[in-house]
Amino acid sequence: MGILRHVKRLQYIDYIIRRKATGNLETFAGKNRLSKRGLAAILQEMKEMGFPVKYSRQLNSYYYEEEGEMVKCLFIKQGEVLTRQEAAGIGNQAENLCFSKVAVFEICEINNFFFNALIVH
């Protein structure tokens, strides 16, 4: 399977999970034109990648245990994301960071002060 096709499938799986409209494993597999074993393998890989996927018998659907969604952008330009060391060094100033749908952190303006010093250059 090509990479683009696999990414699109993951985006669709993410979309259905966020809507809590998956049904059981057999139904969910059918919606994705996969075998139950194939979908179970993908769900396991998603869990290994950090997706908090759970199944609810009450809802009869898979769902995310925490609010969130799959990252939309697979390539982030230099300067759009903090390094791990910089993020760890922020400490109590985390409330000054802005979040975007494309990047984890982006420059934001708070009280007419730009926090671009926090961004990797």
C-alpha positions as CSV (number, residue, x, y, z in Angstrom):
1,M,0.0,0.0,0.0
2,G,1.3,3.5,-0.9
3,I,2.1,5.9,1.9
4,L,-0.5,8.4,0.9
5,R,-3.2,5.7,0.8
6,H,-2.1,4.5,4.3
7,V,-2.2,8.1,5.7
8,K,-5.6,8.8,4.2
9,R,-6.9,5.5,5.8
10,L,-5.5,6.6,9.2
11,Q,-7.1,10.0,8.8
12,Y,-10.4,8.3,8.1
13,I,-10.0,5.9,11.1
14,D,-9.2,8.9,13.3
15,Y,-12.2,10.8,12.0
16,I,-14.6,7.9,12.7
17,I,-13.1,7.3,16.2
18,R,-13.5,11.1,17.1
19,R,-17.1,10.9,16.1
20,K,-17.6,7.7,18.1
21,A,-19.2,6.1,15.1
22,T,-17.1,3.0,14.6
23,G,-19.4,0.2,15.7
24,N,-17.8,-3.0,16.8
25,L,-14.6,-4.3,15.3
26,E,-16.4,-6.2,12.5
27,T,-18.5,-3.1,11.5
28,F,-15.5,-0.8,11.8
29,A,-13.4,-3.1,9.6
30,G,-16.1,-3.2,7.0
31,K,-16.3,0.6,6.9
32,N,-12.5,0.6,6.1
33,R,-12.7,-2.4,3.7
34,L,-10.3,-4.3,6.0
35,S,-10.4,-7.7,7.7
36,K,-11.0,-7.7,11.4
37,R,-7.4,-8.8,11.9
38,G,-6.1,-6.0,9.6
39,L,-8.0,-3.3,11.5
40,A,-7.0,-4.8,14.9
41,A,-3.4,-4.6,13.8
42,I,-3.8,-0.9,12.7
43,L,-5.5,-0.1,16.1
44,Q,-2.7,-1.7,17.9
45,E,-0.1,0.3,16.0
46,M,-2.1,3.4,16.7
47,K,-1.9,2.6,20.4
48,E,1.8,2.0,20.2
49,M,2.2,5.4,18.5
50,G,0.4,7.1,21.5
51,F,-3.2,7.2,20.3
52,P,-5.4,6.7,23.4
53,V,-7.8,4.3,21.6
54,K,-10.3,2.4,23.8
55,Y,-13.5,0.5,23.1
56,S,-16.8,1.1,24.9
57,R,-19.4,-1.7,25.0
58,Q,-21.9,0.8,26.2
59,L,-21.3,3.1,23.2
60,N,-20.6,0.2,20.9
61,S,-17.7,2.3,19.5
62,Y,-14.0,2.9,19.7
63,Y,-13.2,6.3,21.2
64,Y,-10.2,8.4,22.3
65,E,-9.7,8.3,26.1
66,E,-8.4,11.9,25.8
67,E,-9.5,14.8,23.6
68,G,-7.3,15.1,20.5
69,E,-6.8,14.1,16.9
70,M,-4.2,13.0,14.5
71,V,-1.7,15.6,13.3
72,K,-2.8,16.9,9.9
73,C,0.7,17.9,8.7
74,L,3.4,15.3,8.2
75,F,6.1,17.9,7.5
76,I,6.9,20.8,9.8
77,K,9.3,23.5,8.7
78,Q,12.3,24.4,10.8
79,G,11.3,27.1,13.2
80,E,7.7,25.9,13.8
81,V,8.3,23.5,16.7
82,L,10.2,23.7,20.0
83,T,12.9,21.2,20.6
84,R,12.4,18.8,23.6
85,Q,15.1,20.7,25.5
86,E,13.5,24.1,24.9
87,A,10.0,22.8,25.8
88,A,11.5,21.3,29.0
89,G,13.1,24.7,29.8
90,I,9.9,26.6,29.6
91,G,8.8,25.7,33.1
92,N,6.0,27.9,34.4
93,Q,5.8,30.0,31.2
94,A,3.9,27.3,29.3
95,E,0.7,29.5,29.4
96,N,2.5,31.9,27.1
97,L,2.6,29.4,24.2
98,C,0.1,29.3,21.4
99,F,-1.0,26.1,19.7
100,S,-2.0,25.7,16.1
101,K,-3.6,22.9,14.1
102,V,-0.4,22.7,11.9
103,A,2.4,22.9,14.5
104,V,2.7,22.1,18.1
105,F,3.9,25.6,19.0
106,E,3.8,28.7,17.0
107,I,4.6,32.4,17.6
108,C,1.8,34.2,19.4
109,E,1.2,37.7,20.6
110,I,0.4,38.3,24.2
111,N,0.2,41.9,25.5
112,N,1.9,43.1,22.3
113,F,5.0,40.9,23.0
114,F,6.0,38.2,20.5
115,F,7.3,35.0,22.0
116,N,9.3,34.1,19.0
117,A,12.4,33.6,21.2
118,L,10.8,30.3,22.1
119,I,10.8,29.1,18.6
120,V,13.7,27.1,17.0
121,H,15.5,29.1,14.3
